[in-house]
Amino acid sequence: MHFESPIKRRHSRQIMVGNVPVGGGAPISVQSMTNTETCDVDATVAQIRAIAEAGADIVRVSIPSMDAAEAFKKIREAVSIPLVADIHFDYKIALKVAEYGVDCLRINPGNIGNKDRVRAVVDCARDKNIPIRIGVNAGSLEKDLQKKYGEPTPDALVESAFRQIQYFDELDFHEYKLSLKASDIFMTVEAYRKIASQIDNPLHLGITEAGGLRSGTVKSSIGLGLLLMDGIGDTLRVSLAADPVQEIKVGWDMLRSLKLRNRGINFIACPSCSRQNFDVIKTMNETRRAT
């Protein structure tokens, strides 16, 4: 089968997350996030390695405390894949992991704090050549936007994003990617479509809190599929309440189905029925194990 996608991808500028290019026509990177206790260094390192083995380009790690930041130092020394630090509330944690070799900082404008704190993070990121992901989430919009819109909406997500974008522009910092996530497919897709036509920064795709392996896969495939078909998206994470390795497998299946990236074998199989004289499912599973 000829491997060439008819999708015309949106033009975006490029940033580097470690050695992985994001945007600027680079292949759409696939990432996941650890769900181990970060302070359990051995467990977190083992999971990162499993995620990388499954085909991840980037792995995100939650850093909720200074103890976790100290654990991150050991984790960073043990793995080579690019790591993103997920930071909420305490901007000082971002400054700490920046010292320990993090490849990208993820901050949420709804909870990171005032402009002075954001500026401190930006100044540190600039000094150490670390990109930032501005992570806007429907569940943690600024209080005044919650009051203005009454509830999360695509416009509320976009307005929240532009507040941060404007401040980054004032600080002359442009090494950032952006995400606008909600658990609602329609809200997420509309928000990304609105922002995609107004900026050229890379976009990180995801449907947040999508659900378990089956329901989350369906929900993410619909939402991310619509955006990818529009040419929107430079990196993605499928958010599942499941083993993070499964997120990578689903992400790769999405990209393979849309002929945007290829890894492994593309299975084509007719559903079993009474016309079959062999067990299709058994044969497929045996083939998977063999490869």
C-alpha atoms as an extended CHARMM CRD file, in Angstrom:
* protein
*
       291  EXT
         1         1  MET       CA              0.0000000000        0.0000000000        0.0000000000  PROA      1               0.0000000000
         2         2  HSD       CA              1.4020000000        3.3970000000       -0.9960000000  PROA      2               0.0000000000
         3         3  PHE       CA              2.2900000000        5.3330000000        2.1330000000  PROA      3               0.0000000000
         4         4  GLU       CA              1.4180000000        8.9460000000        1.4210000000  PROA      4               0.0000000000
         5         5  SER       CA             -1.1680000000       10.9430000000        3.3090000000  PROA      5               0.0000000000
         6         6  PRO       CA             -3.4280000000       13.3890000000        1.4540000000  PROA      6               0.0000000000
         7         7  ILE       CA             -3.5440000000       15.5320000000        4.6040000000  PROA      7               0.0000000000
         8         8  LYS       CA             -2.0150000000       18.9940000000        4.1970000000  PROA      8               0.0000000000
         9         9  ARG       CA             -0.5740000000       19.8980000000        7.5480000000  PROA      9               0.0000000000
        10        10  ARG       CA             -0.8680000000       23.3530000000        9.0570000000  PROA      10              0.0000000000
        11        11  HSD       CA              2.3000000000       25.4360000000        8.8760000000  PROA      11              0.0000000000
        12        12  SER       CA              3.9130000000       25.8890000000       12.2720000000  PROA      12              0.0000000000
        13        13  ARG       CA              7.2230000000       27.0750000000       13.6170000000  PROA      13              0.0000000000
        14        14  GLN       CA              9.5190000000       24.4880000000       15.1330000000  PROA      14              0.0000000000
        15        15  ILE       CA             10.7300000000       24.0140000000       18.6880000000  PROA      15              0.0000000000
        16        16  MET       CA             13.0080000000       21.3100000000       20.0490000000  PROA      16              0.0000000000
        17        17  VAL       CA             12.0250000000       19.0900000000       22.9650000000  PROA      17              0.0000000000
        18        18  GLY       CA             15.3820000000       17.5500000000       23.6950000000  PROA      18              0.0000000000
        19        19  ASN       CA             16.4160000000       16.0250000000       20.3870000000  PROA      19              0.0000000000
        20        20  VAL       CA             12.8330000000       15.7730000000       19.0920000000  PROA      20              0.0000000000
        21        21  PRO       CA             11.6600000000       18.4860000000       16.6850000000  PROA      21              0.0000000000
        22        22  VAL       CA              8.0550000000       19.5640000000       17.2150000000  PROA      22              0.0000000000
        23        23  GLY       CA              6.3520000000       21.5710000000       14.4740000000  PROA      23              0.0000000000
        24        24  GLY       CA              7.8510000000       22.9900000000       11.3120000000  PROA      24              0.0000000000
        25        25  GLY       CA              6.8860000000       19.9690000000        9.2400000000  PROA      25              0.0000000000
        26        26  ALA       CA              8.5550000000       17.4500000000       11.5820000000  PROA      26              0.0000000000
        27        27  PRO       CA              6.7890000000       14.1010000000       12.0570000000  PROA      27              0.0000000000
        28        28  ILE       CA              3.9580000000       14.2920000000       14.5740000000  PROA      28              0.0000000000
        29        29  SER       CA              5.5110000000       13.0850000000       17.8160000000  PROA      29              0.0000000000
        30        30  VAL       CA              3.7490000000       10.6440000000       20.1160000000  PROA      30              0.0000000000
        31        31  GLN       CA              3.9630000000       11.0340000000       23.8580000000  PROA      31              0.0000000000
        32        32  SER       CA              2.5570000000        9.7010000000       27.0890000000  PROA      32              0.0000000000
        33        33  MET       CA              2.7450000000       10.4720000000       30.7970000000  PROA      33              0.0000000000
        34        34  THR       CA              3.8880000000        8.3170000000       33.6780000000  PROA      34              0.0000000000
        35        35  ASN       CA              1.3400000000        7.3570000000       36.3310000000  PROA      35              0.0000000000
        36        36  THR       CA              3.7780000000        6.0200000000       38.9060000000  PROA      36              0.0000000000
        37        37  GLU       CA              4.6130000000        7.8830000000       42.1060000000  PROA      37              0.0000000000
        38        38  THR       CA              7.4200000000       10.1310000000       40.8650000000  PROA      38              0.0000000000
        39        39  CYS       CA              9.3350000000        9.8050000000       44.1310000000  PROA      39              0.0000000000
        40        40  ASP       CA              9.5360000000        6.0670000000       43.4420000000  PROA      40              0.0000000000
        41        41  VAL       CA             12.4940000000        6.4850000000       41.1180000000  PROA      41              0.0000000000
        42        42  ASP       CA             12.8730000000        2.8090000000       40.1760000000  PROA      42              0.0000000000
        43        43  ALA       CA              9.2040000000        2.3990000000       39.2540000000  PROA      43              0.0000000000
        44        44  THR       CA              9.1260000000        5.6350000000       37.2870000000  PROA      44              0.0000000000
        45        45  VAL       CA             12.3090000000        4.8270000000       35.3750000000  PROA      45              0.0000000000
        46        46  ALA       CA             10.9730000000        1.3530000000       34.5530000000  PROA      46              0.0000000000
        47        47  GLN       CA              7.7360000000        2.8310000000       33.2360000000  PROA      47              0.0000000000
        48        48  ILE       CA              9.5300000000        5.4640000000       31.1710000000  PROA      48              0.0000000000
        49        49  ARG       CA             11.6260000000        2.7330000000       29.5740000000  PROA      49              0.0000000000
        50        50  ALA       CA              8.5090000000        0.6870000000       28.7910000000  PROA      50              0.0000000000
        51        51  ILE       CA              6.8300000000        3.7300000000       27.2480000000  PROA      51              0.0000000000
        52        52  ALA       CA              9.9220000000        4.4580000000       25.1680000000  PROA      52              0.0000000000
        53        53  GLU       CA             10.1170000000        0.8290000000       24.0370000000  PROA      53              0.0000000000
        54        54  ALA       CA              6.5020000000        1.0710000000       22.8530000000  PROA      54              0.0000000000
        55        55  GLY       CA              7.5010000000        3.9020000000       20.5110000000  PROA      55              0.0000000000
        56        56  ALA       CA              7.1440000000        7.1420000000       22.4670000000  PROA      56              0.0000000000
        57        57  ASP       CA              9.1120000000       10.1520000000       21.2960000000  PROA      57              0.0000000000
        58        58  ILE       CA              8.5730000000       12.1540000000       24.5110000000  PROA      58              0.0000000000
        59        59  VAL       CA              7.4890000000       11.2770000000       28.0620000000  PROA      59              0.0000000000
        60        60  ARG       CA              5.8770000000       13.6410000000       30.5700000000  PROA      60              0.0000000000
        61        61  VAL       CA              6.4260000000       13.2530000000       34.3040000000  PROA      61              0.0000000000
        62        62  SER       CA              4.3300000000       14.8860000000       37.0310000000  PROA      62              0.0000000000
        63        63  ILE       CA              6.4080000000       16.9270000000       39.5000000000  PROA      63              0.0000000000
        64        64  PRO       CA              3.9700000000       17.8850000000       42.2830000000  PROA      64              0.0000000000
        65        65  SER       CA              6.5080000000       18.6430000000       45.0110000000  PROA      65              0.0000000000
        66        66  MET       CA             10.1100000000       19.5280000000       45.7350000000  PROA      66              0.0000000000
        67        67  ASP       CA             10.6860000000       15.9170000000       46.7660000000  PROA      67              0.0000000000
        68        68  ALA       CA              9.4840000000       14.8590000000       43.3340000000  PROA      68              0.0000000000
        69        69  ALA       CA             11.8220000000       17.4370000000       41.7900000000  PROA      69              0.0000000000
        70        70  GLU       CA             14.7500000000       15.8330000000       43.6080000000  PROA      70              0.0000000000
        71        71  ALA       CA             13.5780000000       12.4170000000       42.4090000000  PROA      71              0.0000000000
        72        72  PHE       CA             13.4050000000       13.8150000000       38.8810000000  PROA      72              0.0000000000
        73        73  LYS       CA             17.1320000000       14.5060000000       39.0010000000  PROA      73              0.0000000000
        74        74  LYS       CA             17.7950000000       10.7790000000       39.4240000000  PROA      74              0.0000000000
        75        75  ILE       CA             15.1940000000        9.8830000000       36.7980000000  PROA      75              0.0000000000
        76        76  ARG       CA             16.7850000000       12.2500000000       34.2860000000  PROA      76              0.0000000000
        77        77  GLU       CA             20.1640000000       10.6210000000       34.8280000000  PROA      77              0.0000000000
        78        78  ALA       CA             18.7200000000        7.1460000000       34.2090000000  PROA      78              0.0000000000
        79        79  VAL       CA             16.8970000000        7.6710000000       30.8800000000  PROA      79              0.0000000000
        80        80  SER       CA             17.7310000000        9.3170000000       27.5760000000  PROA      80              0.0000000000
        81        81  ILE       CA             14.2760000000       10.0010000000       26.1080000000  PROA      81              0.0000000000
        82        82  PRO       CA             13.1740000000       13.6810000000       26.2390000000  PROA      82              0.0000000000
        83        83  LEU       CA             11.2650000000       14.4330000000       29.4380000000  PROA      83              0.0000000000
        84        84  VAL       CA              8.5900000000       17.0590000000       30.0560000000  PROA      84              0.0000000000
        85        85  ALA       CA              7.9680000000       18.1900000000       33.6300000000  PROA      85              0.0000000000
        86        86  ASP       CA              4.3030000000       18.7180000000       34.4720000000  PROA      86              0.0000000000
        87        87  ILE       CA              4.1320000000       21.6720000000       36.8870000000  PROA      87              0.0000000000
        88        88  HSD       CA              1.0770000000       22.8950000000       38.7730000000  PROA      88              0.0000000000
        89        89  PHE       CA              0.8170000000       25.7180000000       41.3120000000  PROA      89              0.0000000000
        90        90  ASP       CA              4.4230000000       26.0010000000       42.5650000000  PROA      90              0.0000000000
        91        91  TYR       CA              6.5720000000       27.8060000000       40.0070000000  PROA      91              0.0000000000
        92        92  LYS       CA              9.6740000000       27.1420000000       42.1190000000  PROA      92              0.0000000000
        93        93  ILE       CA              9.4320000000       23.4750000000       41.1660000000  PROA      93              0.0000000000
        94        94  ALA       CA              9.8140000000       24.4830000000       37.5180000000  PROA      94              0.0000000000
        95        95  LEU       CA             12.9640000000       26.4110000000       38.3610000000  PROA      95              0.0000000000
        96        96  LYS       CA             14.3630000000       23.3990000000       40.2050000000  PROA      96              0.0000000000
        97        97  VAL       CA             13.7940000000       20.7900000000       37.4820000000  PROA      97              0.0000000000
        98        98  ALA       CA             15.2300000000       23.2190000000       34.9320000000  PROA      98              0.0000000000
        99        99  GLU       CA             18.5070000000       22.8460000000       36.8110000000  PROA      99              0.0000000000
       100       100  TYR       CA             18.2540000000       19.0650000000       36.5060000000  PROA      100             0.0000000000
       101       101  GLY       CA             18.0460000000       18.8570000000       32.7240000000  PROA      101             0.0000000000
       102       102  VAL       CA             14.3440000000       18.8260000000       31.9130000000  PROA      102             0.0000000000
       103       103  ASP       CA             13.6260000000       19.0820000000       28.1760000000  PROA      103             0.0000000000
       104       104  CYS       CA             10.3230000000       20.9820000000       28.3890000000  PROA      104             0.0000000000
       105       105  LEU       CA              8.1760000000       22.6120000000       31.0750000000  PROA      105             0.0000000000
       106       106  ARG       CA              4.4050000000       22.2620000000       31.0660000000  PROA      106             0.0000000000
       107       107  ILE       CA              2.6140000000       25.0040000000       32.9890000000  PROA      107             0.0000000000
       108       108  ASN       CA             -1.0630000000       25.8530000000       33.2860000000  PROA      108             0.0000000000
       109       109  PRO       CA             -1.9200000000       29.5810000000       33.1770000000  PROA      109             0.0000000000
       110       110  GLY       CA             -4.9660000000       28.9130000000       35.3220000000  PROA      110             0.0000000000
       111       111  ASN       CA             -2.9670000000       27.8080000000       38.3280000000  PROA      111             0.0000000000
       112       112  ILE       CA              0.7110000000       28.7620000000       37.9970000000  PROA      112             0.0000000000
       113       113  GLY       CA              0.1610000000       32.1490000000       39.6740000000  PROA      113             0.0000000000
       114       114  ASN       CA              0.7530000000       35.8110000000       38.9010000000  PROA      114             0.0000000000
       115       115  LYS       CA              2.8020000000       37.3060000000       36.0730000000  PROA      115             0.0000000000
       116       116  ASP       CA              5.9310000000       37.6340000000       38.1810000000  PROA      116             0.0000000000
       117       117  ARG       CA              5.9650000000       33.8920000000       38.7510000000  PROA      117             0.0000000000
       118       118  VAL       CA              5.3980000000       33.1740000000       35.0670000000  PROA      118             0.0000000000
       119       119  ARG       CA              8.1840000000       35.6040000000       34.1990000000  PROA      119             0.0000000000
       120       120  ALA       CA             10.5720000000       33.7940000000       36.5280000000  PROA      120             0.0000000000
       121       121  VAL       CA              9.8190000000       30.5180000000       34.7370000000  PROA      121             0.0000000000
       122       122  VAL       CA             10.1820000000       32.1030000000       31.3020000000  PROA      122             0.0000000000
       123       123  ASP       CA             13.4850000000       33.7650000000       32.1990000000  PROA      123             0.0000000000
       124       124  CYS       CA             14.8250000000       30.4510000000       33.4600000000  PROA      124             0.0000000000
       125       125  ALA       CA             13.6010000000       28.5990000000       30.3610000000  PROA      125             0.0000000000
       126       126  ARG       CA             15.2230000000       31.1870000000       28.0920000000  PROA      126             0.0000000000
       127       127  ASP       CA             18.5050000000       30.9840000000       29.9740000000  PROA      127             0.0000000000
       128       128  LYS       CA             18.6160000000       27.1870000000       29.7300000000  PROA      128             0.0000000000
       129       129  ASN       CA             17.0900000000       26.9280000000       26.2420000000  PROA      129             0.0000000000
       130       130  ILE       CA             14.0760000000       24.9790000000       27.4590000000  PROA      130             0.0000000000
       131       131  PRO       CA             10.7320000000       25.2050000000       25.6120000000  PROA      131             0.0000000000
       132       132  ILE       CA              7.4250000000       25.5660000000       27.4530000000  PROA      132             0.0000000000
       133       133  ARG       CA              4.0280000000       24.0310000000       26.8550000000  PROA      133             0.0000000000
       134       134  ILE       CA              1.1900000000       26.3630000000       27.7150000000  PROA      134             0.0000000000
       135       135  GLY       CA             -1.4280000000       23.8890000000       28.8740000000  PROA      135             0.0000000000
       136       136  VAL       CA             -4.9310000000       25.3470000000       28.9360000000  PROA      136             0.0000000000
       137       137  ASN       CA             -7.4830000000       23.0220000000       30.4800000000  PROA      137             0.0000000000
       138       138  ALA       CA            -11.2620000000       23.4020000000       30.6710000000  PROA      138             0.0000000000
       139       139  GLY       CA            -11.2060000000       22.1790000000       34.2520000000  PROA      139             0.0000000000
       140       140  SER       CA             -8.8690000000       24.8820000000       35.5430000000  PROA      140             0.0000000000
       141       141  LEU       CA             -9.7490000000       28.1040000000       33.7560000000  PROA      141             0.0000000000
       142       142  GLU       CA             -9.0380000000       31.3930000000       35.4880000000  PROA      142             0.0000000000
       143       143  LYS       CA            -11.8060000000       32.4430000000       37.8770000000  PROA      143             0.0000000000
       144       144  ASP       CA            -12.7230000000       35.5830000000       35.9640000000  PROA      144             0.0000000000
       145       145  LEU       CA            -13.1370000000       33.5710000000       32.7580000000  PROA      145             0.0000000000
       146       146  GLN       CA            -15.3300000000       31.0750000000       34.5910000000  PROA      146             0.0000000000
       147       147  LYS       CA            -17.4930000000       33.9960000000       35.6950000000  PROA      147             0.0000000000
       148       148  LYS       CA            -17.5000000000       35.6360000000       32.2660000000  PROA      148             0.0000000000
       149       149  TYR       CA            -18.5170000000       32.5280000000       30.3110000000  PROA      149             0.0000000000
       150       150  GLY       CA            -20.4450000000       30.7250000000       33.0360000000  PROA      150             0.0000000000
       151       151  GLU       CA            -18.8920000000       27.4220000000       32.0360000000  PROA      151             0.0000000000
       152       152  PRO       CA            -15.9630000000       26.1970000000       29.9510000000  PROA      152             0.0000000000
       153       153  THR       CA            -16.3890000000       27.0150000000       26.2650000000  PROA      153             0.0000000000
       154       154  PRO       CA            -14.0830000000       27.0110000000       23.2280000000  PROA      154             0.0000000000
       155       155  ASP       CA            -13.8900000000       30.8120000000       23.3780000000  PROA      155             0.0000000000
       156       156  ALA       CA            -12.9690000000       30.6700000000       27.0690000000  PROA      156             0.0000000000
       157       157  LEU       CA            -10.1320000000       28.2530000000       26.2980000000  PROA      157             0.0000000000
       158       158  VAL       CA             -8.8670000000       30.4520000000       23.4770000000  PROA      158             0.0000000000
       159       159  GLU       CA             -9.0580000000       33.6170000000       25.5740000000  PROA      159             0.0000000000
       160       160  SER       CA             -7.1260000000       31.9230000000       28.3770000000  PROA      160             0.0000000000
       161       161  ALA       CA             -4.4710000000       30.8320000000       25.8940000000  PROA      161             0.0000000000
       162       162  PHE       CA             -4.0950000000       34.2890000000       24.4000000000  PROA      162             0.0000000000
       163       163  ARG       CA             -3.5310000000       35.8340000000       27.8070000000  PROA      163             0.0000000000
       164       164  GLN       CA             -0.4630000000       33.6870000000       28.2000000000  PROA      164             0.0000000000
       165       165  ILE       CA              0.5980000000       34.1210000000       24.5890000000  PROA      165             0.0000000000
       166       166  GLN       CA              0.4200000000       37.8980000000       24.9410000000  PROA      166             0.0000000000
       167       167  TYR       CA              2.5830000000       37.8230000000       28.0350000000  PROA      167             0.0000000000
       168       168  PHE       CA              5.1020000000       35.4950000000       26.4000000000  PROA      168             0.0000000000
       169       169  ASP       CA              5.2390000000       37.8860000000       23.4350000000  PROA      169             0.0000000000
       170       170  GLU       CA              5.8490000000       40.8070000000       25.8050000000  PROA      170             0.0000000000
       171       171  LEU       CA              8.7440000000       38.8400000000       27.2630000000  PROA      171             0.0000000000
       172       172  ASP       CA              9.9900000000       38.0840000000       23.7350000000  PROA      172             0.0000000000
       173       173  PHE       CA              9.7750000000       34.3450000000       24.3930000000  PROA      173             0.0000000000
       174       174  HSD       CA              8.5680000000       32.2510000000       21.4750000000  PROA      174             0.0000000000
       175       175  GLU       CA              9.8250000000       28.7450000000       22.2180000000  PROA      175             0.0000000000
       176       176  TYR       CA              6.5070000000       27.3070000000       23.2540000000  PROA      176             0.0000000000
       177       177  LYS       CA              3.8130000000       24.9270000000       22.1460000000  PROA      177             0.0000000000
       178       178  LEU       CA              0.1740000000       25.1150000000       23.1180000000  PROA      178             0.0000000000
       179       179  SER       CA             -2.6320000000       22.8080000000       24.1500000000  PROA      179             0.0000000000
       180       180  LEU       CA             -6.3220000000       23.5410000000       24.7400000000  PROA      180             0.0000000000
       181       181  LYS       CA             -7.8450000000       20.4490000000       26.2720000000  PROA      181             0.0000000000
       182       182  ALA       CA            -11.3020000000       19.4900000000       27.4460000000  PROA      182             0.0000000000
       183       183  SER       CA            -13.0040000000       16.1580000000       28.0250000000  PROA      183             0.0000000000
       184       184  ASP       CA            -15.7230000000       17.2410000000       25.5770000000  PROA      184             0.0000000000
       185       185  ILE       CA            -14.8350000000       16.4350000000       21.9640000000  PROA      185             0.0000000000
       186       186  PHE       CA            -16.7500000000       19.3110000000       20.3870000000  PROA      186             0.0000000000
       187       187  MET       CA            -15.3010000000       21.9150000000       22.7400000000  PROA      187             0.0000000000
       188       188  THR       CA            -11.7660000000       20.6610000000       22.2160000000  PROA      188             0.0000000000
       189       189  VAL       CA            -11.9740000000       20.4850000000       18.4400000000  PROA      189             0.0000000000
       190       190  GLU       CA            -13.5270000000       23.9400000000       18.1090000000  PROA      190             0.0000000000
       191       191  ALA       CA            -10.9510000000       25.5010000000       20.4420000000  PROA      191             0.0000000000
       192       192  TYR       CA             -8.0410000000       24.0400000000       18.4890000000  PROA      192             0.0000000000
       193       193  ARG       CA             -9.5510000000       25.0970000000       15.1740000000  PROA      193             0.0000000000
       194       194  LYS       CA            -10.0010000000       28.6530000000       16.4390000000  PROA      194             0.0000000000
       195       195  ILE       CA             -6.4520000000       28.9920000000       17.7420000000  PROA      195             0.0000000000
       196       196  ALA       CA             -4.8130000000       27.1750000000       14.8120000000  PROA      196             0.0000000000
       197       197  SER       CA             -5.6900000000       29.9460000000       12.3670000000  PROA      197             0.0000000000
       198       198  GLN       CA             -4.3690000000       32.7060000000       14.6260000000  PROA      198             0.0000000000
       199       199  ILE       CA             -0.9100000000       31.5320000000       15.6970000000  PROA      199             0.0000000000
       200       200  ASP       CA              1.9370000000       29.5730000000       14.1300000000  PROA      200             0.0000000000
       201       201  ASN       CA              3.2600000000       27.9020000000       17.2750000000  PROA      201             0.0000000000
       202       202  PRO       CA              3.1880000000       24.1050000000       17.4830000000  PROA      202             0.0000000000
       203       203  LEU       CA              0.0280000000       22.5470000000       18.8740000000  PROA      203             0.0000000000
       204       204  HSD       CA             -0.0480000000       19.6440000000       21.3110000000  PROA      204             0.0000000000
       205       205  LEU       CA             -3.2490000000       17.6240000000       20.8240000000  PROA      205             0.0000000000
       206       206  GLY       CA             -5.2360000000       15.7440000000       23.4140000000  PROA      206             0.0000000000
       207       207  ILE       CA             -8.6860000000       15.0140000000       24.7720000000  PROA      207             0.0000000000
       208       208  THR       CA             -8.2380000000       15.2260000000       28.5230000000  PROA      208             0.0000000000
       209       209  GLU       CA             -9.8300000000       12.7040000000       30.8870000000  PROA      209             0.0000000000
       210       210  ALA       CA            -10.9440000000       10.7020000000       27.8620000000  PROA      210             0.0000000000
       211       211  GLY       CA            -11.7510000000        7.5420000000       29.8220000000  PROA      211             0.0000000000
       212       212  GLY       CA            -10.6170000000        3.9340000000       29.9830000000  PROA      212             0.0000000000
       213       213  LEU       CA             -8.8870000000        1.9250000000       27.2910000000  PROA      213             0.0000000000
       214       214  ARG       CA            -11.9690000000        1.2870000000       25.1750000000  PROA      214             0.0000000000
       215       215  SER       CA            -14.0450000000        4.4310000000       25.6880000000  PROA      215             0.0000000000
       216       216  GLY       CA            -10.9790000000        6.6980000000       25.8360000000  PROA      216             0.0000000000
       217       217  THR       CA             -9.6020000000        5.2640000000       22.6300000000  PROA      217             0.0000000000
       218       218  VAL       CA            -12.8790000000        5.8970000000       20.8260000000  PROA      218             0.0000000000
       219       219  LYS       CA            -13.2430000000        9.4170000000       22.2110000000  PROA      219             0.0000000000
       220       220  SER       CA             -9.6440000000       10.3690000000       21.4650000000  PROA      220             0.0000000000
       221       221  SER       CA             -9.7200000000        8.8470000000       18.0010000000  PROA      221             0.0000000000
       222       222  ILE       CA            -12.7660000000       10.8990000000       17.0560000000  PROA      222             0.0000000000
       223       223  GLY       CA            -11.5000000000       14.1890000000       18.4620000000  PROA      223             0.0000000000
       224       224  LEU       CA             -7.8590000000       13.9180000000       17.4590000000  PROA      224             0.0000000000
       225       225  GLY       CA             -8.8050000000       12.3370000000       14.1540000000  PROA      225             0.0000000000
       226       226  LEU       CA            -10.9340000000       15.3380000000       13.2090000000  PROA      226             0.0000000000
       227       227  LEU       CA             -8.0740000000       17.7120000000       14.0220000000  PROA      227             0.0000000000
       228       228  LEU       CA             -5.4070000000       15.6220000000       12.3060000000  PROA      228             0.0000000000
       229       229  MET       CA             -7.5990000000       15.4080000000        9.1870000000  PROA      229             0.0000000000
       230       230  ASP       CA             -7.6420000000       19.2230000000        9.2370000000  PROA      230             0.0000000000
       231       231  GLY       CA             -3.8470000000       19.1980000000        9.2880000000  PROA      231             0.0000000000
       232       232  ILE       CA             -3.8080000000       20.4590000000       12.8820000000  PROA      232             0.0000000000
       233       233  GLY       CA             -1.3840000000       18.9850000000       15.3840000000  PROA      233             0.0000000000
       234       234  ASP       CA              2.3690000000       18.6660000000       15.8440000000  PROA      234             0.0000000000
       235       235  THR       CA              2.4950000000       16.2920000000       18.8130000000  PROA      235             0.0000000000
       236       236  LEU       CA             -0.1860000000       14.2660000000       20.5800000000  PROA      236             0.0000000000
       237       237  ARG       CA             -0.9940000000       12.4040000000       23.7450000000  PROA      237             0.0000000000
       238       238  VAL       CA             -3.8760000000        9.9710000000       24.0430000000  PROA      238             0.0000000000
       239       239  SER       CA             -5.0900000000       10.3200000000       27.6470000000  PROA      239             0.0000000000
       240       240  LEU       CA             -6.3240000000        6.9720000000       28.9260000000  PROA      240             0.0000000000
       241       241  ALA       CA             -7.0900000000        5.6280000000       32.3740000000  PROA      241             0.0000000000
       242       242  ALA       CA             -4.8560000000        2.6870000000       31.5210000000  PROA      242             0.0000000000
       243       243  ASP       CA             -1.2480000000        1.6130000000       31.2140000000  PROA      243             0.0000000000
       244       244  PRO       CA              0.5860000000        4.5070000000       29.5080000000  PROA      244             0.0000000000
       245       245  VAL       CA              2.0660000000        2.0090000000       27.0560000000  PROA      245             0.0000000000
       246       246  GLN       CA             -1.4480000000        1.6300000000       25.6360000000  PROA      246             0.0000000000
       247       247  GLU       CA             -1.5540000000        5.3870000000       24.9740000000  PROA      247             0.0000000000
       248       248  ILE       CA              1.4840000000        5.0450000000       22.7290000000  PROA      248             0.0000000000
       249       249  LYS       CA              0.0120000000        2.1130000000       20.8420000000  PROA      249             0.0000000000
       250       250  VAL       CA             -3.2480000000        3.9840000000       20.2220000000  PROA      250             0.0000000000
       251       251  GLY       CA             -1.3910000000        7.1410000000       19.1750000000  PROA      251             0.0000000000
       252       252  TRP       CA              0.6590000000        5.2380000000       16.6420000000  PROA      252             0.0000000000
       253       253  ASP       CA             -2.4600000000        3.4730000000       15.3430000000  PROA      253             0.0000000000
       254       254  MET       CA             -4.0660000000        6.8860000000       14.7440000000  PROA      254             0.0000000000
       255       255  LEU       CA             -1.0920000000        8.2300000000       12.8220000000  PROA      255             0.0000000000
       256       256  ARG       CA             -0.6890000000        5.0080000000       10.8560000000  PROA      256             0.0000000000
       257       257  SER       CA             -4.3770000000        4.9930000000        9.9080000000  PROA      257             0.0000000000
       258       258  LEU       CA             -4.0950000000        8.5540000000        8.5620000000  PROA      258             0.0000000000
       259       259  LYS       CA             -0.7780000000        7.7530000000        6.8320000000  PROA      259             0.0000000000
       260       260  LEU       CA              0.9610000000       10.4400000000        8.8450000000  PROA      260             0.0000000000
       261       261  ARG       CA              3.5860000000        8.1090000000       10.3590000000  PROA      261             0.0000000000
       262       262  ASN       CA              4.2980000000        4.4330000000       10.1010000000  PROA      262             0.0000000000
       263       263  ARG       CA              5.6270000000        1.9870000000       12.6660000000  PROA      263             0.0000000000
       264       264  GLY       CA              5.1440000000       -1.7430000000       12.7480000000  PROA      264             0.0000000000
       265       265  ILE       CA              2.6370000000       -3.7320000000       10.7250000000  PROA      265             0.0000000000
       266       266  ASN       CA             -0.6870000000       -2.4540000000        9.3910000000  PROA      266             0.0000000000
       267       267  PHE       CA             -3.1400000000       -5.3090000000       10.0190000000  PROA      267             0.0000000000
       268       268  ILE       CA             -5.9390000000       -5.6910000000        7.4870000000  PROA      268             0.0000000000
       269       269  ALA       CA             -8.4040000000       -8.4040000000        8.4490000000  PROA      269             0.0000000000
       270       270  CYS       CA            -11.9530000000       -9.3560000000        7.6560000000  PROA      270             0.0000000000
       271       271  PRO       CA            -14.1880000000       -9.8340000000       10.7110000000  PROA      271             0.0000000000
       272       272  SER       CA            -14.8120000000      -13.4880000000       11.5370000000  PROA      272             0.0000000000
       273       273  CYS       CA            -18.0370000000      -15.0220000000       10.2610000000  PROA      273             0.0000000000
       274       274  SER       CA            -19.4030000000      -18.4020000000        9.2660000000  PROA      274             0.0000000000
       275       275  ARG       CA            -17.6300000000      -18.1900000000        5.8850000000  PROA      275             0.0000000000
       276       276  GLN       CA            -14.2510000000      -18.3320000000        7.6260000000  PROA      276             0.0000000000
       277       277  ASN       CA            -12.5940000000      -21.7080000000        7.9850000000  PROA      277             0.0000000000
       278       278  PHE       CA             -9.9590000000      -20.4860000000       10.4520000000  PROA      278             0.0000000000
       279       279  ASP       CA             -9.8410000000      -18.3480000000       13.5920000000  PROA      279             0.0000000000
       280       280  VAL       CA             -9.0170000000      -14.7980000000       12.4330000000  PROA      280             0.0000000000
       281       281  ILE       CA             -8.5060000000      -13.4160000000       15.9530000000  PROA      281             0.0000000000
       282       282  LYS       CA             -6.2030000000      -16.2720000000       16.9800000000  PROA      282             0.0000000000
       283       283  THR       CA             -4.1500000000      -15.8570000000       13.8140000000  PROA      283             0.0000000000
       284       284  MET       CA             -3.7990000000      -12.1040000000       14.3220000000  PROA      284             0.0000000000
       285       285  ASN       CA             -2.6930000000      -12.5450000000       17.9180000000  PROA      285             0.0000000000
       286       286  GLU       CA             -0.1140000000      -15.1390000000       16.8850000000  PROA      286             0.0000000000
       287       287  THR       CA              1.1810000000      -12.7870000000       14.1940000000  PROA      287             0.0000000000
       288       288  ARG       CA              1.4520000000       -9.9170000000       16.7000000000  PROA      288             0.0000000000
       289       289  ARG       CA              3.4540000000      -12.0850000000       19.0840000000  PROA      289             0.0000000000
       290       290  ALA       CA              5.7550000000      -13.1700000000       16.2640000000  PROA      290             0.0000000000
       291       291  THR       CA              6.5320000000       -9.5480000000       15.3570000000  PROA      291             0.0000000000
